[in-house]
Amino acid sequence: MPTQSREIRLASRPQGEPGLDNFVFATVTVPDPKPGEVLVRNVCMSVDPYMRGRMNEGKSYVPSFEIGKAMEGGAVGRVIASRDEKMPAGTFVQSIYGWREAFVAPASSLQIVDTSLAPPSAYLGILGVTGLTAWVGLFRIAGLKGGETVFISGGAGAVGSAACQLAKMHGCRVIASAGSEDKVAYLRNQLKVDYAFNYRDGEPLDNLKKGAPAGLSVYFDNTGGPQLEAALYALANYGRVVLCGGIAGYNRPVPGPRNLMLAIGKRLRLEGFIVSDHFKELPAFLSEAVRALKAGTLTSRETFVEGLDAAPAALLDILRSGAGNIGKMVVKLSE
């Protein structure tokens, strides 16, 4: 018997900062699964800053959301009807079919997750693409080594908090920034970073000089803008910059760093990356992360909002610098 499902669609493309009027809800009928397919009801779904770019029109590394069609995002759900013997009812699966309550898809397009190791939401955050992004950026792009000093902007966010923990686990000195005193306290007291500061309170460069008087080895950039400029000043010769995100300019462009010429004299390396190019690294990452999560040396901090209706406001919240969420933003759906 077909299932009813609500979904969130893009109503219009935002100009500058998006608002709730850029989203619209719709109810659809989800058909019964065909051979090789499964019917999944989502139990939680991800809200990520990169989704702001998908609301724009234009060519990018990931397709734009289409106006009038359901938005997509990471999700974990439970199979409630199956026509694939390898994925029976009751199986938890990870997908990109978020921002909706239920869907039908080929079983081959979904990934089974083990909820005996961690709750479903962990596979959207610390054991999912979020954690993998931090791990790849630090150890594959930057080649971070024990004893080096790394600065992580947006350190209390989803990727940032994972990066802080992974760098500390590998014996590095970690400097991190955030946009509120609550987040700075989290960095200091929970993640035990070596130096944390509020980038709204004074000049970032002054803090980097205090936190790393001998200079930075690596900068993990989640923000772009003024913090990237400050890091270029603070990096030591042969330093590396991991260009992971630029949330400072997602809604409105920010000026590029005025001191990029320093990259020449200091022989710096700046490299951007897209985590989907590195999915082959997932087993290596999980072998470390699952063990650390069990041991308590890696923690999963999540901010939950309840119900599909809360998703648009949750996305707007994480796009506002210094907003209240700490760690991974997750929408919890009814099971």
N, C-alpha and C positions, 0 to 999 in steps of 0.2 A: 504494500500500500504506500503510495507516495507520501513524502514527509514535507511539512511546511517549515520554512526557514526564513529568518530575517537576515538581511545583509546591509552593509553600508556601501553606498555608491558615491563617486565623485560628482557633485552637482555642478561645479564650475571651477575654473582655474583661478587661484588667488593671485592678486597683485600685491606683492609685499607680504605682510603677515597674514596668514590664513585665519578664517573665522569659522564659526559653526555653520554659517550659511553656505559654505563650500561643500557640505556633506548632505546627503539625503538617505533616509532609510526606506527599504522596500521589502515586501514579503513575496517569496517565490515558492514554487513547488519543486521539490527535489525528487527526481524519479527513482524508481527502484534500481538497484545495481544490476548491470548486465554481467555475463560471464567474464571473469578476470577483474571485476570491479568490486569496490566496497562502499558502503554508506557510512560516513563518519560524522559524529557529533562532536564539535570542538569543546574542550574543557577549559582551555586558556589560549590566549593569543598575544602576540608581541606588538608593542608600539615602539617604533624606532625613528630616530631623527632623519635617516636617509629617505624616509617616505615623503618628506617635504619636497625633495627633488623630483619625485615621481608625479607630484601634483602639477608640475610644469609641463609645457609642451616642448618637444625638441628631442633630438637624439642624445642618448646617454648610454652609460654602461648597463643600465637596466631600463626596460620599456616604461614609458609614461603610463600612468593610470588613464583609462579612457572615460570621458564624461558619460554618465548614465550607466556605467557598468560597475560591478562590484570591485572594490579595492582588494588588494592582496597583501598578505603579510605572513610571517611565521606563525604557526599554530601547532598545538598538540591536541589530539582528539582521541576518542574511543570509537572503535569500529562497532556499529550497532547492527549491521546486516552485511553479510559477505557472500560473494560468489567466487572466492579465491581460497583454496584450501590452505595456503601458506599464511593467510592473514584472517583467522577466524574472528567471530564476534567477541568482543571483550579486549582485543589487542589495542594497545596504545600506539599511536603513530604520529610522526611529525610531518608537516606539510607546509606549503606556501599558501594554503587556502584559508588564511585567516580573514578577519573582518566579515565573518558570516557564522551563523550558528551550526549549519550542517552542509554537507556536500557529498557528491558521488565522484569518485575518481578511480583510475586504474590502480590496482594494488602496487604495480611496479613503480609508480610515481611517488610512493610514500616510503618513509623510513620507520621501522619499528623501534621503539624506545623502551628501555627496561626501567619501569617505575619501581622496581625493588631496590635499585641503586640510589635513586633520587626521585623527588616528586616531579610530575609532568612539567611544571613551570621551569625547572632547572635546565631542561633541554631547549628552552628559548633563551636562556641566559648563560650561566657559568659553564654548562656542559654543551652549549649549542654554538651557534654562529657568533654570538657575543664573545664567549670565551676564546673561541678559535681565532677571532679577529685580533684580540689582544696578544695571544701566543704567537701567531704568525708575524705580527708587526714587530714584536720585541726580538724574537729569536731567529726568524728567517729573513726579514727585511733589514732590521738594524744589526743583527748578529750580536745582540747584547751578551756580555760576559760578566761573570761574577766579579765583584769589586768595582764595577763601573758605576757612574752616577747618571741617572736618568730622570728627566723631568716629564711628567705626564699631566697635560692640561685636561680639564674636565675630569679630574681624578675620582669624583664621587658618582659619575655616571656609570652606565652599564659597562661599556668597554673600558673606561678609565679605571674603575674599581677592580676589574679583573686584571688589568695590566699592572696596577700597583701591587697586587698580591703576588702575581707571578714573578715580577721583578724581585720582590723581597725574598721569595722562596729560592731564588737563584743567587742570593747573596749580594744584591746590588743596593746602593744608596738611592733612595727614592724621594724625589721632590714632587709634590702634587699641588694643583690649584683647584679651587672650586668657587662658586658664586654666592655662598652664604656661610654664616658662622656655624650653622648646624652641620653643613657638609664638611667644613674644615674640621670640626670636632670629630666627625665620623672618620675622617682620614687619619687624624692623630690618634684617637683613642681606640678605634676598632681595627683599622687596617695597619696601624703602627708605622706609618710612613715616617721618614726621617725629618722631613720639613714640609709643612703644609701652609698655604696662605690663601686669603680671599683676594682674588684678582681685582675686585672692586675697591679694595682698601689699599690705596697707594699704587706705586708703579710696579708692574710685574718684574721689571729688571732689577729693581732694588731688592726684591725678595730672592731672586735667583742668585744675586751676588752674596746674600747672606747664607742661603741654603747650599750653594756650591761655589765657595770662594776660589777653588782651583779650576772651575769650569765644568761644563756638562760634557758627558760622553755621547749621550743620546737624548733627543727630544721626541717624544711620542705626541704628535699633534692631533688633538680632537677638535680644535677650535678655529685655527687660523687667526687672522687679524693681529691685534696688538701682542698677544702672547707668542705668536710665531716670530714677530719682529724682536721681541725681548730675548727669545731663545737663541736667535742668530747671533746676538751680541754675546750671550753667555756661553755658547758652545766653545769648547777647546778645539785646537787644530785637529783635523781629521774626524771631527764629530759627525754624527749621522742624524738625519731628521726623517722620521716615519710620518708620512702624510696620510693620516687615517680619515680625518673628518674636518669640516670647517664650519661648525654650527654658528659661529659668529656672523657668517655671511649667508646663511640659508634663506633668510627672509629678504634681506637687502644686501647688496654687495658691500664689502668692506675694502678699504684700500689695501693693496698688496704691500708686503714688507718693503719699506723704503731703504733697507740696508742689505738687499740681496747680494750686493757686490762683495759682502763679507765672505760669501761662500767660495769665492775665488781665492782670496788671500789665505783663508783658513783651510782650504782644500776640503770643504764640507761635501757631504753627499746627501741630497734630498731625494727621497723616493716615495712615490705614491703606490698604493696597492688596493686591489679589490679582493675581498676574501674568497669570493667564488672561484677565483683562479687557483686557490690553494686547498680545495676540499680534500685532495689526496693526503693532506697532512692531518686529517681528522683522527685517524687511529693513533698516531703518535701523540697528539694533543690529549686525547681521552685517556691514554695509558697513564699519563702523568696526572691529569686533572681528577679523574675518578679516585685514584689512590689518595691524592691530597685532600679531596673533599671528605672521604671516609676518615682520614686522620685528623681532620679539623684544621689543617694548615691552610686550606682554601675554603672560603665561606661564600654563601650565595645570599646577597642582600637584594630584596625585591620590594617594590612598591606596588600594591595591588589596588585596582579599581574594580568595582563589581558591575557586570552586565555589559552587553553590547552597546547600550545607549551611552555608556561612559567613555567609549573609545575615542570619539573625536576630540572631546575636551582633554583627554589624557595626552593625545598627540600635540595639541596646542600647548599644553603645559610643559612638555619636555623641550619644545622649541623656544621657550622663553628662558633666556639665560638666568641662572640662579633660581629656577623654579623649585618647588618643594620636594620633588621625588629624589630618592637616593637609590643608587643601583639600578637594577633592571625594572622598567615599567611593564607590568603585565595586566591584561584584562582577564578577569576570572569569569568564566561562563558557567551556567548551571550544568551539573553533570546528570 
